[in-house]
């Protein structure tokens, strides 16, 4: 092997090692990010939600079930649900939980979680909504033995009860009158 071929081979080996190092660095950083991003979704909910239960203290629970891709309120009354409102409920499962705490030894009353005033269940997995953290503007949510701090936008919809899920009638447009009349 000539001297220039040896140099070329050595350069190729060094470049290969650098590329392998970069790939390993990128893969390990992606894994780290996955650990930091935590949501309220877990396998106990399942991949196919079929029942949602909304509890608002002082009101009848709203039970929403899916059959053949159609969501329907089945209790306290019965009607087909505005599908966009159901989608909005599911956003809770994908919100980033920036903080979570094991509740053992915590004073749940200070977080508004000592009793179920407002909750949402996905396939029987209940999430209880507590107070808003005044500093972060995020809500405390209790799920199982952990408390999470979540940005959420659905508590207002839930507090409306079943009325919040009725399909809105689209306003009918009046025909335009000609200026001659």
PyMOL commands that set and color helices and strands:
alter all, ss='L'
color gray80, all
select helices_A, chain A and resi 3-36+83-94+108-111+155-159+161-165
alter helices_A, ss='H'
color red, helices_A
select strands_A, chain A and resi 51-56+62-67+70-75+79-80+99-102+118-122+125-132+139-143+146-150
alter strands_A, ss='S'
color yellow, strands_A
deselect
rebuild
show_as cartoon
